[in-house]
Every structure is written in structure tokens, then in C-alpha cells.
Amino acid sequence: MNAMAGAHCWYAETRIGQGYGKADIGGPFVLLDQNGKTRSDMDFRGKHMFMYFGFTYCPDICPNEMMRMKQILSLLDKMHVSDKIVPIFITIDPERDGPLQLKEYLSDWDSRIVGLTGTPDQIKDVCQKYRVYHSKSTLGNNPGDYLIDHSILFYMLDPQGNFVDYFGKSLSIEEIAMKIFKYVSGALTRVCSPNSVASKSIDHLLPPLKEE
């Protein structure tokens, strides 16, 4: 099921003009990157943010999506627009994913990916702002032994930090790369009415994913 089925949004092929309305997804954050440096959303102004929320202990879904992110970046390299994109991985598991853990994890994918973590309250805040579904499931008596059910989406924001679009698993890496290319080049704008589903919460529209 489309995560935003029923939303009053449409694509506009255009070289000029702006989208109407503003989706209530996204917002300011202050987190730590994989090098232990404080990073805010303002650090990424001027580039399109290409974001994924996951966790390093994820057994299969996150590795698959990170591989897709790496492949998408490779396609954007060939389209000569990757320099206008900043890929970001935000953990939903701050208890286990500190800067060093993120650095080791992201070294397997692409050196351009910025990993972000923070305190539980900071991660809770950013997940709420981006309408990220996530729910912890313990595996036994040890409270530190758990998995996290979560939504599987890539988010795209414009150079001003405004939400532009999301990309789910139904889209191929080629389709996502082409949409990103069109957004970056100005050939595609996202037009959403202020009262659309996209301007509300998307987490309740997402079926929970059980990772085993």
C-alpha cells in the first residue's frame, strides 16, 4: 500500500515555479555525526538532503536500504548531480548507535553518508518531526537485546530544508535516482495542498515491519 495513499499531492513537470503548500514533515535538529561533531540541519543548507532512518543492529532491512542508497548515489554520480546531494543516515537506536558505531557501520557503504545520533530525547524529537514509525521489540529477558520495527522510507528535502518527497520500497533505484535528478535540476516540483495527508502524519499510514 502506498504510504501516502489519498494525499492531495501531484507531480508537476516544470522548469519554473514553486510548489504550493508546505507539508508538516521535517524540522530543525541538533545531533552528533559519526566523528563526534555537533551537526544541525542548518549545516546542510544549500544542498538537497537525502535521508534514511534506521539502526546499525538491523539484521537485513537497513543493510538492503543502505545498499540501495549507495547504488542511488552511484547513479547520481553518472547524472552529475551527486554534489548537490547530502546523504544522511539517522539512527533510531541511540542507546547502541554512538558515533564510533555509526562510523564503523557506514564505512561499509559510502564515505559521503553522514551518520547522525544523539540522546534518546533528541532522536525521539527528530523521529516525531519526520513522522518516523518505530517500535522496540525485546527478544528475551535482557533489555539490551532487542530489534526495532520501523518505517522504510527515504526522505528528500530541498536546499532550504523543506520536505519535498519520500521514496518507498516500491520504487526501483533507477526511479528514485531519476526523481532526485529532476528535483535537483528543477524539472520536477512537489505540489501539495496544505490539508493533504502529506501535511499530516504518515506514520499511521505505514504498516509495522517486523524484523526477524
C-alpha positions as CSV (number, residue, x, y, z in Angstrom):
1,M,0.0,0.0,0.0
2,N,1.3,3.5,-0.9
3,A,2.4,5.1,2.4
4,M,0.6,8.3,1.4
5,A,-2.4,6.9,-0.5
6,G,-5.1,9.5,-0.7
7,A,-2.8,12.5,-0.3
8,H,-3.8,15.5,-2.4
9,C,-0.3,15.7,-4.0
10,W,0.8,15.6,-7.5
11,Y,3.9,15.9,-9.6
12,A,4.4,19.0,-11.8
13,E,6.8,18.8,-14.6
14,T,8.1,22.3,-14.9
15,R,11.2,24.5,-15.3
16,I,9.8,27.3,-13.3
17,G,7.5,27.9,-10.4
18,Q,7.3,26.6,-6.9
19,G,5.1,24.0,-5.1
20,Y,2.0,25.3,-3.2
21,G,1.5,24.4,0.4
22,K,4.0,23.0,2.9
23,A,4.0,19.5,4.3
24,D,4.3,19.4,8.0
25,I,7.2,16.9,7.9
26,G,10.7,17.8,9.0
27,G,12.2,20.5,11.1
28,P,15.3,21.6,13.0
29,F,17.6,19.2,14.8
30,V,20.9,19.1,16.6
31,L,22.7,15.8,16.6
32,L,26.2,14.2,16.6
33,D,27.8,12.8,13.5
34,Q,30.0,9.7,13.2
35,N,33.0,11.8,14.1
36,G,31.5,13.2,17.3
37,K,30.9,16.6,15.8
38,T,27.7,18.5,16.6
39,R,25.7,18.9,13.4
40,S,22.4,20.7,12.9
41,D,20.0,20.8,9.9
42,M,21.4,24.2,9.1
43,D,24.8,22.6,8.3
44,F,23.2,21.1,5.2
45,R,21.5,24.2,3.8
46,G,22.3,24.7,0.1
47,K,22.1,21.0,-0.7
48,H,19.2,18.6,-1.0
49,M,19.1,16.2,2.0
50,F,18.6,12.5,1.1
51,M,17.7,10.8,4.4
52,Y,17.1,7.4,5.8
53,F,16.2,6.4,9.4
54,G,17.4,3.0,10.6
55,F,19.8,1.3,13.1
56,T,23.1,-0.5,12.8
57,Y,22.0,-3.7,14.5
58,C,19.2,-4.1,11.9
59,P,19.7,-7.6,10.5
60,D,18.5,-7.2,6.9
61,I,16.2,-4.3,6.0
62,C,18.6,-1.5,6.8
63,P,21.5,-3.2,5.0
64,N,19.3,-3.6,2.0
65,E,18.3,0.1,2.1
66,M,21.8,1.3,2.6
67,M,22.9,-0.7,-0.4
68,R,20.1,1.0,-2.3
69,M,21.3,4.4,-1.1
70,K,24.8,3.6,-2.2
71,Q,23.5,2.5,-5.7
72,I,21.4,5.6,-6.0
73,L,24.4,7.8,-5.2
74,S,26.3,6.0,-7.9
75,L,23.6,6.7,-10.4
76,L,23.5,10.3,-9.3
77,D,27.3,10.4,-9.9
78,K,26.7,9.4,-13.5
79,M,24.0,12.1,-13.8
80,H,26.5,14.7,-12.5
81,V,24.2,15.9,-9.6
82,S,25.5,14.0,-6.6
83,D,27.5,17.0,-5.5
84,K,24.1,18.7,-4.9
85,I,23.0,15.9,-2.5
86,V,24.0,15.2,1.1
87,P,23.1,11.6,2.0
88,I,22.2,11.2,5.7
89,F,21.6,8.2,8.0
90,I,19.9,9.0,11.3
91,T,19.8,6.2,13.9
92,I,16.6,5.3,15.7
93,D,18.6,3.4,18.3
94,P,20.7,6.0,20.2
95,E,21.3,3.6,23.1
96,R,23.5,1.4,20.9
97,D,24.4,3.6,18.0
98,G,27.1,6.1,19.2
99,P,29.4,7.9,16.8
100,L,32.0,5.2,16.7
101,Q,29.4,2.5,16.0
102,L,27.9,4.7,13.2
103,K,31.4,5.3,11.7
104,E,32.2,1.6,11.5
105,Y,28.8,0.8,10.1
106,L,28.8,3.5,7.4
107,S,32.4,2.6,6.3
108,D,30.8,-0.4,4.6
109,W,28.6,1.8,2.3
110,D,29.7,5.2,1.1
111,S,32.1,7.7,2.6
112,R,29.8,10.6,1.7
113,I,27.0,9.4,4.0
114,V,26.6,11.5,7.2
115,G,25.7,9.4,10.2
116,L,23.7,11.1,13.0
117,T,22.9,10.1,16.5
118,G,22.0,11.8,19.8
119,T,20.4,11.4,23.1
120,P,17.1,9.4,23.3
121,D,15.2,12.6,23.6
122,Q,16.9,14.1,20.6
123,I,16.2,11.1,18.5
124,K,12.6,10.9,19.7
125,D,12.2,14.5,18.7
126,V,13.6,14.2,15.2
127,C,11.6,11.0,14.6
128,Q,8.4,12.8,15.5
129,K,9.3,15.7,13.2
130,Y,9.8,13.3,10.3
131,R,6.9,11.1,11.2
132,V,9.1,8.0,11.5
133,Y,7.3,4.9,12.8
134,H,9.5,2.9,15.2
135,S,8.8,0.4,18.0
136,K,11.2,-1.6,20.1
137,S,10.7,-5.4,20.5
138,T,12.7,-7.2,23.1
139,L,14.0,-10.7,22.3
140,G,14.3,-12.1,25.8
141,N,14.9,-11.1,29.4
142,N,17.9,-8.9,28.6
143,P,16.6,-5.4,28.0
144,G,19.6,-4.7,25.8
145,D,18.7,-7.5,23.4
146,Y,16.1,-6.1,21.0
147,L,15.1,-5.2,17.5
148,I,13.2,-2.2,16.2
149,D,10.2,-2.3,13.9
150,H,10.3,0.8,11.7
151,S,9.2,2.5,8.6
152,I,11.2,2.0,5.4
153,L,11.4,5.3,3.6
154,F,13.9,7.7,2.0
155,Y,13.2,11.3,2.6
156,M,14.2,14.2,0.4
157,L,14.4,17.8,1.5
158,D,15.2,20.9,-0.6
159,P,18.2,23.2,-0.1
160,Q,16.1,25.3,2.3
161,G,15.3,22.3,4.5
162,N,11.7,21.9,3.3
163,F,10.3,18.4,2.8
164,V,10.0,17.6,-0.9
165,D,9.2,13.9,-1.3
166,Y,9.5,10.4,0.1
167,F,10.6,7.2,-1.7
168,G,9.4,3.8,-0.6
169,K,10.4,0.2,-1.4
170,S,8.1,0.1,-4.4
171,L,10.4,2.3,-6.3
172,S,13.5,1.0,-8.0
173,I,16.9,2.7,-7.5
174,E,16.6,4.0,-11.1
175,E,13.2,5.5,-10.5
176,I,14.4,7.2,-7.3
177,A,17.6,8.5,-8.9
178,M,15.6,9.9,-11.8
179,K,13.2,11.7,-9.4
180,I,16.0,13.1,-7.4
181,F,17.7,14.3,-10.6
182,K,14.5,16.0,-11.7
183,Y,14.1,17.7,-8.4
184,V,17.7,18.9,-8.3
185,S,17.6,20.1,-11.9
186,G,14.2,21.9,-11.4
187,A,12.3,19.7,-13.8
188,L,10.0,18.4,-11.1
189,T,8.4,20.1,-8.2
190,R,6.2,18.6,-5.5
191,V,2.9,20.3,-5.2
192,C,0.9,19.5,-2.0
193,S,-2.2,21.2,-0.7
194,P,-1.9,22.4,2.9
195,N,-4.6,20.0,4.0
196,S,-3.2,16.9,2.3
197,V,-2.2,13.7,4.0
198,A,1.4,14.6,3.4
199,S,0.9,17.7,5.7
200,K,-0.2,15.4,8.5
201,S,1.3,12.3,10.0
202,I,2.4,9.5,7.7
203,D,3.4,7.1,10.5
204,H,-0.2,5.8,11.0
205,L,-0.4,5.0,7.3
206,L,2.6,2.7,7.4
207,P,2.2,-1.0,8.3
208,P,4.6,-2.0,11.0
209,L,7.6,-4.1,9.8
210,K,8.7,-7.0,12.0
211,E,12.4,-7.6,11.6
212,E,13.5,-11.1,12.4
